[in-house]
Amino acid sequence: MFRRSLNPPRTSWIAALLAASVLLVALLVVHAAFTASSHRAVAEAVLRDYAGLAGDELLRRVAAEVGYYGHLEALGLLRRVASDPQRGIDEQARAGSARQQRSMELIRWAFLLQVADRELAVLGERRPVGLSPELTAWLADAGPRALAGTSRGDFAVLQRADRTFVVSPIDSDEIESDEIDSDDIDGDDIDSEKTAEAEARAASLIGFELDRSRLEPWVSQALDRRPLLPPSLGSGELGNEVLFLRLTDGAGEEILRRGERYASALRVERTLPEDYLKPLEGLTVQAAVDPAAASKLVIGGLPRSRLPVLVGLVVLTAGLLTAAVVMLRRERALIRLRTDFVSRVSHELRTPLTQIRMFAETLRLGRVRDVKERDLALEVIDRESRRLSVLVENVLQFSRADRGVPSLVKERFRIRLFLEALIEEVGPLLFSQGDSAGARIRIDADPSIEIEADADAIRQILLNLLDNAAKYGPPSQLVIVGAEAGEGVTRLWVDDEGPGIDPSDRDRVWQPFRRASHGGEVSGTGIGLSVVRELIEQHGGRCAVNVGDRGGARIVVELPDDLQERGAS
């Protein structure tokens, strides 16, 4: 009783510890998820910083490549053409430097624009496309505004729809004129009309329409000259192939695209500062670093998502908790079953012991009146002692099976003779009292059938099966005990006229302490059929519950026929 009183608190403590362990795992999972998220956020921030560094470097290179080595060189070439119109652009380019010759690639057509009178003169042999008075007026208005505050030699980029123009101021002394000569300028009698005309010509623009189709090679050359990221990063092993780069102008038109499109969280956008040379209006770059290169840029690399592992850990913990709860419930159920078993065994022992003690005391005190009463007392003592022996043998066999102790001593004997002797011995014990009084037993077995088995085990098996037939069968029933030889096996069965066993219970009744659903009010320990199954399995056989020919239960056990097998071999 003391142990039973301690069991519920112990179970509560175990449940509390399990709940605490689940809570601890949940906290660890949350902490691990937070740590991984923080690590990932830091790593992504570092990758974005490096992407921004690469984007800034690309913009700087494009500004230098296109602005300095492209636009300024081309404008310088055009100034020479304006000062010496007798030599065309191509001739001036051939006489110029290699950079000026290359800058010719960017010129779609060139012009000289007189801002005051809005007169536009085409320079060179390349003819303009879509030239109109509206375009000339727009250049005359937008050019000076864009160049306001700039110094001589600077340029401005003008964007009109999908057309791009590069313009720069040009002084009057850079333009060859037939109307003003040196004598007129240096003399004291300068004509006022010519002076005004010269001032008007000083407000002039020189420029060209940018051939946008030629920009990509210039940008690619600026990009491919060397890696955008410093060699100190990644031990010099990271080239531009680990970058995603997308260069666009102010109209959103794509100029260059390299690499794959990485996660938007890693992409950054960069533009040129206001005070920086702008070869294109609104030049913008989107840049990102390949997450696969994170291990060379960030200590520990970009952490992978731990969500599947964490979810798996939570599921595993929940599964272990569920298994622990199920095991606790089974343990408590087993404790109840063992308690019921002890109670049943005690009850089963008390009844025959009471009978034995009562009739033994009657004989010891000489209270029998005649020989008939004395024989009756001795018969009861013998019967109840046999019942005790069967009960004790079942308990001992159950204990031996629990410990895995083999207890078989096989011998060869004829099964019919064995059955006849057994029925003669235990028939009156099982079928001569209580509700089973008046029942009959019939043996259905060929006298020639022999089996090789442990006789005590077979006796115990049949006693358990006959005892069940006596308990569950009706009064005056006919119980048939049979045997037949098959192919390599010998079958024994006990067939009664009871209610049978429901199909849902036919596997359950072989388990310890389990009984058929209709057997709740029948006395017994609940281990009889489990002992039967254990003994049969020790013989290498099997057992089953079937429906008898008369509607009752037929319990069949099969024993391997070793003699037949040896003869066949």
Legacy VTK file of the C-alpha trace (Angstrom):
# vtk DataFile Version 3.0
C-alpha trace
ASCII
DATASET POLYDATA
POINTS 569 float
0.000 0.000 0.000
2.883 2.344 0.743
4.334 1.768 -2.726
1.012 2.343 -4.419
0.531 5.580 -2.562
3.885 6.783 -3.839
3.153 6.016 -7.498
0.921 9.007 -8.422
3.355 11.618 -7.055
6.213 9.900 -8.875
4.233 9.985 -12.108
3.475 13.650 -11.538
7.173 14.378 -11.049
8.040 12.521 -14.248
5.345 14.395 -16.169
6.617 17.678 -14.738
10.193 16.853 -15.752
9.045 15.931 -19.253
7.098 19.169 -19.574
10.122 21.108 -18.308
12.357 19.360 -20.848
9.952 20.258 -23.670
9.905 23.865 -22.470
13.709 23.882 -22.332
13.947 22.475 -25.865
11.456 25.085 -27.061
13.537 27.848 -25.463
16.707 26.429 -27.013
14.997 26.272 -30.391
13.833 29.879 -30.086
17.321 30.968 -28.996
18.947 29.024 -31.828
16.510 30.514 -34.322
17.177 34.024 -32.996
20.954 33.468 -33.083
20.823 32.101 -36.638
18.607 34.996 -37.700
20.969 37.547 -36.128
24.001 35.874 -37.707
22.278 35.836 -41.064
21.252 39.485 -40.748
24.846 40.499 -39.937
26.221 38.386 -42.793
23.684 39.817 -45.246
24.518 43.361 -44.092
28.208 42.661 -44.790
27.367 41.269 -48.230
25.258 44.338 -48.977
28.155 46.582 -47.928
30.495 44.740 -50.266
27.886 44.906 -53.034
27.658 48.674 -52.488
31.440 48.897 -52.650
31.426 47.031 -55.974
28.613 49.216 -57.324
30.418 52.440 -56.390
33.587 51.189 -58.034
31.710 50.287 -61.221
30.129 53.749 -61.399
33.520 55.388 -60.860
35.053 53.328 -63.644
32.166 53.983 -66.035
32.402 57.718 -65.325
36.122 57.633 -66.064
35.871 55.347 -69.081
32.891 56.980 -70.796
33.199 60.495 -69.391
36.916 61.206 -69.489
38.114 58.815 -72.154
34.932 59.034 -74.228
32.938 62.259 -74.020
35.809 64.655 -73.249
38.061 63.144 -75.923
35.248 63.317 -78.467
34.483 66.949 -77.567
38.153 67.855 -77.869
38.165 66.318 -81.332
35.031 68.300 -82.272
36.607 71.559 -81.080
39.458 71.010 -83.514
36.953 70.358 -86.249
35.122 73.589 -85.366
38.353 75.555 -85.476
39.444 73.958 -88.765
36.339 72.952 -90.717
38.435 72.232 -93.799
39.461 68.953 -92.189
36.609 66.564 -91.438
36.047 64.540 -88.302
37.582 61.394 -89.678
40.712 63.237 -90.823
41.033 64.995 -87.465
40.595 61.643 -85.688
43.334 60.004 -87.722
45.634 62.863 -86.775
44.653 62.668 -83.123
45.500 60.282 -80.326
44.336 56.675 -79.958
41.802 57.742 -77.345
40.284 60.309 -79.687
40.105 57.747 -82.448
38.299 55.355 -80.105
35.956 58.108 -78.872
34.609 58.368 -82.426
32.635 55.180 -81.669
30.333 57.159 -79.352
29.468 59.901 -81.897
26.304 59.270 -83.841
26.443 62.777 -85.394
27.985 66.076 -84.241
26.815 69.667 -84.314
27.685 73.282 -83.538
24.772 75.259 -82.043
24.484 79.057 -81.933
22.355 79.529 -78.847
21.304 83.102 -79.464
19.868 82.679 -82.954
19.238 78.923 -82.518
21.129 77.931 -85.563
22.510 74.400 -85.673
25.301 73.373 -88.031
26.178 69.698 -88.560
29.864 68.876 -88.201
31.409 66.193 -90.329
29.919 63.789 -92.793
27.638 61.883 -90.404
24.070 62.985 -91.069
21.587 63.467 -88.202
18.419 61.429 -87.807
15.218 63.130 -86.705
16.681 66.651 -86.735
13.929 69.265 -86.463
13.455 72.879 -85.369
11.864 71.600 -82.146
14.965 69.546 -81.373
17.203 72.533 -82.110
15.127 74.778 -79.855
15.205 72.176 -77.088
18.996 71.878 -77.294
19.322 75.679 -77.254
17.174 75.873 -74.103
18.346 72.789 -72.183
22.050 73.109 -72.967
22.798 76.430 -71.263
20.708 75.455 -68.234
22.626 72.214 -67.813
25.959 73.995 -68.251
25.154 76.865 -65.895
27.954 77.294 -63.394
30.333 74.976 -65.201
33.789 75.908 -66.345
35.236 75.842 -69.816
35.828 72.319 -71.012
33.024 70.752 -68.944
30.159 68.951 -70.558
26.540 68.156 -69.806
24.373 65.194 -70.770
20.868 65.896 -72.060
18.217 63.215 -72.219
15.238 63.519 -74.602
13.058 60.417 -74.714
15.394 57.637 -75.859
18.021 60.030 -77.300
21.090 61.265 -75.437
23.124 64.372 -76.306
26.476 65.508 -74.939
27.125 69.291 -75.114
29.941 71.608 -74.041
30.442 75.406 -74.285
32.774 76.700 -76.962
34.376 80.153 -77.157
34.316 82.348 -80.243
38.052 82.147 -80.661
37.725 78.415 -81.144
35.434 78.899 -84.142
36.893 79.804 -87.515
35.113 82.901 -89.008
35.385 84.683 -92.367
33.590 87.775 -91.078
35.978 88.742 -88.281
39.673 88.956 -88.883
42.510 89.917 -86.604
42.785 93.434 -87.906
39.159 94.181 -87.110
39.476 92.856 -83.615
42.701 94.695 -82.804
41.776 98.031 -84.477
40.108 101.062 -82.921
37.357 101.318 -85.516
35.540 98.041 -84.857
32.153 97.960 -86.422
29.475 97.651 -83.704
27.414 95.208 -85.745
30.353 92.818 -86.135
31.101 93.116 -82.423
27.569 92.063 -81.524
27.777 89.161 -83.921
31.012 88.006 -82.313
29.464 88.127 -78.858
26.526 86.117 -80.090
28.842 83.516 -81.539
30.604 83.270 -78.172
27.377 81.843 -76.719
27.768 78.611 -78.688
27.555 74.912 -77.882
29.378 72.056 -79.463
28.177 68.528 -79.012
27.052 65.217 -80.428
24.310 62.653 -80.155
25.515 59.640 -78.199
25.369 56.315 -80.011
23.888 54.266 -77.149
24.399 50.982 -78.951
28.182 51.485 -78.522
28.033 52.044 -74.736
28.021 48.377 -73.676
31.582 47.597 -74.907
32.891 50.691 -73.102
31.173 49.711 -69.859
32.282 46.082 -70.212
35.880 47.190 -70.723
35.685 49.308 -67.580
34.229 46.343 -65.682
36.615 43.681 -66.960
39.783 45.677 -66.415
40.152 44.169 -62.915
37.884 42.888 -60.126
35.604 45.452 -58.561
36.226 44.098 -55.057
39.650 44.818 -53.533
42.142 41.925 -53.709
42.421 41.973 -49.923
38.892 40.547 -49.746
38.682 36.816 -50.190
42.474 36.474 -50.522
42.255 37.780 -54.068
40.143 34.794 -55.192
36.915 36.728 -55.825
36.436 38.022 -59.345
33.523 39.807 -60.917
31.826 36.471 -61.558
30.523 36.473 -57.958
28.641 39.744 -58.571
25.246 40.582 -59.974
25.404 43.944 -61.775
22.690 45.837 -63.623
23.527 49.291 -65.000
20.680 51.575 -66.141
20.245 55.201 -67.138
17.726 57.769 -65.947
15.016 56.398 -68.245
15.452 52.913 -66.765
16.982 51.537 -69.959
19.410 48.717 -69.272
22.975 49.287 -70.419
24.759 46.290 -68.869
23.740 43.134 -67.034
26.067 40.552 -65.529
25.613 37.585 -63.223
22.491 35.997 -61.756
19.691 37.791 -59.985
20.329 37.051 -56.336
17.930 37.529 -53.472
16.425 41.025 -53.322
17.510 41.250 -49.691
21.152 41.237 -50.843
20.800 43.775 -53.661
21.786 47.428 -53.247
21.348 50.415 -55.545
23.961 53.088 -56.113
24.008 56.371 -58.072
26.795 58.825 -58.811
27.145 61.736 -56.347
25.918 65.141 -57.483
29.426 66.589 -57.701
30.786 63.670 -59.726
31.256 63.541 -63.482
28.117 62.032 -65.021
28.592 60.426 -68.452
24.848 59.601 -68.495
21.866 61.217 -66.816
20.601 59.183 -63.840
23.251 56.478 -64.137
22.305 53.790 -61.591
23.699 50.372 -60.722
22.089 47.492 -58.849
24.645 45.163 -57.293
24.619 41.995 -55.221
27.168 39.418 -54.081
26.617 35.721 -54.682
25.654 34.141 -51.311
27.932 31.209 -52.212
30.902 33.547 -51.884
29.911 34.545 -48.350
32.276 31.995 -46.804
35.227 33.933 -48.284
33.908 37.335 -47.277
32.242 36.728 -43.913
33.577 34.657 -41.025
31.295 31.669 -40.791
29.727 32.430 -44.174
26.058 32.991 -44.771
24.263 30.600 -42.395
21.793 28.223 -43.905
18.240 28.184 -42.701
17.985 26.042 -39.588
14.194 25.997 -39.688
13.870 22.373 -40.955
16.316 21.158 -38.283
14.606 23.144 -35.546
11.166 21.984 -36.628
12.480 18.419 -36.732
13.884 18.842 -33.223
10.573 20.144 -31.934
8.706 17.294 -33.637
11.182 14.764 -32.235
10.808 16.223 -28.749
7.040 16.174 -29.059
7.256 12.567 -30.236
9.463 11.618 -27.291
7.079 13.387 -24.934
4.142 11.538 -26.464
6.020 8.244 -26.207
6.899 8.996 -22.580
3.281 9.815 -21.771
2.145 6.620 -23.480
4.758 4.616 -21.569
3.649 6.187 -18.295
0.049 5.346 -19.059
1.054 1.796 -19.962
3.082 1.543 -16.791
0.114 2.616 -14.729
-2.107 0.222 -16.679
0.419 -2.565 -16.051
0.456 -1.715 -12.353
-3.310 -1.968 -12.314
-3.168 -5.262 -14.206
-0.603 -6.679 -11.811
-2.651 -5.505 -8.856
-5.739 -7.157 -10.345
-3.670 -10.276 -11.028
-2.520 -10.492 -7.432
-6.092 -9.965 -6.289
-7.381 -12.679 -8.620
-4.666 -15.139 -7.658
-5.381 -14.455 -3.998
-9.065 -15.053 -4.595
-8.385 -18.194 -6.624
-6.121 -19.500 -3.860
-8.439 -18.583 -1.015
-11.406 -20.688 -2.190
-9.615 -24.075 -2.514
-7.527 -23.406 0.579
-10.672 -22.703 2.565
-12.224 -25.933 1.305
-9.094 -27.952 2.080
-8.723 -26.412 5.513
-12.394 -26.933 6.404
-12.561 -30.579 5.372
-9.124 -31.344 6.821
-10.265 -29.887 10.145
-13.448 -31.956 9.930
-11.424 -35.098 9.495
-8.909 -34.109 12.180
-11.642 -33.500 14.769
-13.523 -36.689 13.792
-16.744 -34.915 12.894
-17.626 -37.276 10.049
-20.604 -39.467 10.797
-19.859 -42.317 8.433
-17.529 -43.578 5.750
-19.459 -41.755 3.000
-18.885 -38.364 4.576
-15.205 -39.192 5.087
-14.793 -40.167 1.408
-16.569 -36.962 0.372
-14.197 -34.878 2.495
-11.162 -36.638 1.057
-12.509 -36.150 -2.493
-12.946 -32.417 -1.916
-9.446 -32.121 -0.458
-7.990 -34.008 -3.425
-9.937 -31.965 -5.983
-9.088 -28.600 -4.471
-5.432 -29.514 -4.046
-5.308 -30.433 -7.751
-6.875 -27.065 -8.591
-4.226 -25.395 -6.472
-1.556 -27.335 -8.307
-2.874 -26.168 -11.699
-3.048 -22.564 -10.490
0.440 -22.621 -8.996
1.850 -24.285 -12.114
0.328 -21.536 -14.295
1.856 -18.842 -12.127
5.240 -20.556 -12.122
5.162 -21.027 -15.902
4.183 -17.387 -16.370
7.119 -16.366 -14.190
9.536 -18.631 -16.075
8.338 -17.246 -19.412
8.811 -13.705 -18.113
12.424 -14.559 -17.267
13.003 -16.540 -20.495
13.796 -19.794 -18.679
13.206 -22.904 -20.879
11.521 -25.814 -19.115
10.771 -28.477 -21.763
11.662 -32.145 -21.623
10.337 -33.761 -24.791
9.265 -37.383 -25.138
7.282 -39.458 -27.640
3.776 -40.635 -26.642
0.394 -41.478 -28.107
-1.938 -38.534 -27.787
-5.210 -40.518 -27.423
-3.989 -42.488 -24.422
-2.690 -39.235 -22.954
-6.066 -37.548 -23.419
-7.997 -40.438 -21.905
-5.799 -40.450 -18.805
-6.052 -36.674 -18.473
-9.863 -36.614 -18.806
-10.219 -39.423 -16.323
-8.036 -37.519 -13.875
-9.375 -33.981 -14.180
-12.849 -34.485 -15.657
-14.585 -34.724 -12.287
-12.564 -31.766 -11.063
-13.641 -29.473 -13.925
-17.142 -30.682 -14.820
-18.724 -31.955 -11.616
-19.425 -28.751 -9.706
-21.099 -25.365 -10.041
-22.506 -24.237 -13.364
-20.464 -26.784 -15.300
-21.922 -29.771 -13.507
-23.350 -32.268 -15.965
-21.041 -31.346 -18.842
-19.604 -34.142 -20.917
-16.232 -34.601 -22.596
-15.644 -36.497 -25.789
-12.291 -37.431 -27.255
-11.924 -37.279 -31.049
-8.449 -38.580 -31.862
-6.970 -41.472 -33.816
-5.206 -43.936 -31.467
-2.201 -44.101 -33.786
-1.282 -40.407 -33.585
1.951 -39.783 -31.754
3.570 -36.496 -30.784
6.987 -35.567 -29.489
6.519 -32.961 -26.787
6.843 -32.183 -23.103
4.005 -34.183 -21.485
3.702 -31.840 -18.493
3.489 -28.822 -20.819
0.793 -30.503 -22.966
-1.096 -31.422 -19.799
-0.957 -27.820 -18.596
-2.074 -26.543 -22.036
-5.079 -28.849 -22.127
-5.996 -28.143 -18.499
-6.130 -24.404 -19.258
-8.208 -24.945 -22.389
-10.613 -27.314 -20.612
-10.875 -24.942 -17.672
-11.901 -22.108 -20.053
-14.459 -24.418 -21.706
-15.910 -25.244 -18.296
-16.056 -21.557 -17.248
-17.602 -20.089 -20.394
-19.719 -23.005 -21.654
-23.357 -23.677 -20.691
-24.428 -26.451 -18.271
-24.680 -29.952 -19.743
-22.570 -28.947 -22.763
-20.485 -31.356 -24.787
-16.806 -30.489 -24.884
-14.796 -32.151 -27.633
-11.060 -32.669 -27.284
-9.528 -33.692 -30.583
-6.250 -34.384 -32.360
-5.280 -34.915 -35.996
-2.051 -35.324 -37.895
-1.338 -32.988 -40.816
1.598 -32.283 -43.082
4.457 -31.864 -40.663
2.190 -30.797 -37.773
-0.130 -32.322 -35.220
-3.201 -30.295 -34.264
-4.895 -30.413 -30.894
-8.138 -28.587 -30.196
-10.791 -28.058 -27.580
-14.272 -27.263 -28.914
-17.032 -26.030 -26.564
-20.616 -24.802 -26.880
-20.001 -21.426 -25.249
-20.584 -17.931 -26.671
-17.332 -18.007 -28.622
-14.793 -15.220 -28.874
-15.445 -12.050 -30.832
-13.062 -11.549 -33.818
-11.819 -8.287 -32.310
-10.700 -10.180 -29.182
-9.027 -13.172 -30.857
-5.558 -11.640 -30.818
-6.000 -9.847 -27.500
-6.922 -12.928 -25.422
-3.410 -14.375 -25.848
-1.898 -11.412 -23.994
-1.339 -11.582 -20.233
-4.198 -10.265 -18.090
-6.418 -9.825 -21.152
-9.799 -11.493 -21.307
-12.617 -11.726 -23.806
-15.155 -8.896 -23.655
-17.850 -11.227 -22.308
-15.630 -12.675 -19.596
-15.578 -9.812 -17.112
-17.620 -11.643 -14.460
-15.872 -15.004 -14.779
-13.288 -15.901 -12.161
-9.681 -16.506 -13.140
-6.216 -14.989 -13.178
-6.135 -13.842 -16.825
-2.905 -15.674 -17.684
-4.190 -19.067 -18.822
-4.122 -18.488 -22.581
-0.859 -16.513 -22.378
0.684 -19.595 -20.706
-0.761 -21.756 -23.487
0.774 -19.567 -26.166
4.146 -19.462 -24.416
4.335 -23.249 -24.086
3.273 -23.788 -27.701
5.862 -21.308 -28.965
8.531 -23.077 -26.920
7.601 -26.207 -28.878
7.955 -24.241 -32.131
4.225 -24.323 -32.820
1.408 -21.821 -32.981
-2.121 -21.355 -31.689
-5.331 -19.769 -32.937
-8.946 -19.079 -32.009
-11.572 -20.337 -34.480
-15.331 -20.759 -34.529
-16.457 -24.277 -33.678
-18.960 -26.318 -35.641
-21.552 -25.713 -32.898
-21.023 -21.953 -32.636
-18.710 -21.967 -29.660
-14.987 -21.369 -29.485
-12.489 -23.817 -30.912
-8.974 -23.283 -29.590
-6.447 -24.937 -31.904
-2.776 -25.525 -31.177
-0.302 -26.863 -33.718
2.843 -28.778 -32.786
5.582 -29.551 -35.322
5.926 -33.261 -36.000
9.675 -33.799 -35.670
9.369 -37.506 -36.480
7.703 -36.773 -39.855
10.322 -34.162 -40.680
13.181 -36.538 -39.861
11.565 -39.273 -41.930
11.141 -36.915 -44.885
14.760 -35.808 -44.681
LINES 1 570
569 0 1 2 3 4 5 6 7 8 9 10 11 12 13 14 15 16 17 18 19 20 21 22 23 24 25 26 27 28 29 30 31 32 33 34 35 36 37 38 39 40 41 42 43 44 45 46 47 48 49 50 51 52 53 54 55 56 57 58 59 60 61 62 63 64 65 66 67 68 69 70 71 72 73 74 75 76 77 78 79 80 81 82 83 84 85 86 87 88 89 90 91 92 93 94 95 96 97 98 99 100 101 102 103 104 105 106 107 108 109 110 111 112 113 114 115 116 117 118 119 120 121 122 123 124 125 126 127 128 129 130 131 132 133 134 135 136 137 138 139 140 141 142 143 144 145 146 147 148 149 150 151 152 153 154 155 156 157 158 159 160 161 162 163 164 165 166 167 168 169 170 171 172 173 174 175 176 177 178 179 180 181 182 183 184 185 186 187 188 189 190 191 192 193 194 195 196 197 198 199 200 201 202 203 204 205 206 207 208 209 210 211 212 213 214 215 216 217 218 219 220 221 222 223 224 225 226 227 228 229 230 231 232 233 234 235 236 237 238 239 240 241 242 243 244 245 246 247 248 249 250 251 252 253 254 255 256 257 258 259 260 261 262 263 264 265 266 267 268 269 270 271 272 273 274 275 276 277 278 279 280 281 282 283 284 285 286 287 288 289 290 291 292 293 294 295 296 297 298 299 300 301 302 303 304 305 306 307 308 309 310 311 312 313 314 315 316 317 318 319 320 321 322 323 324 325 326 327 328 329 330 331 332 333 334 335 336 337 338 339 340 341 342 343 344 345 346 347 348 349 350 351 352 353 354 355 356 357 358 359 360 361 362 363 364 365 366 367 368 369 370 371 372 373 374 375 376 377 378 379 380 381 382 383 384 385 386 387 388 389 390 391 392 393 394 395 396 397 398 399 400 401 402 403 404 405 406 407 408 409 410 411 412 413 414 415 416 417 418 419 420 421 422 423 424 425 426 427 428 429 430 431 432 433 434 435 436 437 438 439 440 441 442 443 444 445 446 447 448 449 450 451 452 453 454 455 456 457 458 459 460 461 462 463 464 465 466 467 468 469 470 471 472 473 474 475 476 477 478 479 480 481 482 483 484 485 486 487 488 489 490 491 492 493 494 495 496 497 498 499 500 501 502 503 504 505 506 507 508 509 510 511 512 513 514 515 516 517 518 519 520 521 522 523 524 525 526 527 528 529 530 531 532 533 534 535 536 537 538 539 540 541 542 543 544 545 546 547 548 549 550 551 552 553 554 555 556 557 558 559 560 561 562 563 564 565 566 567 568
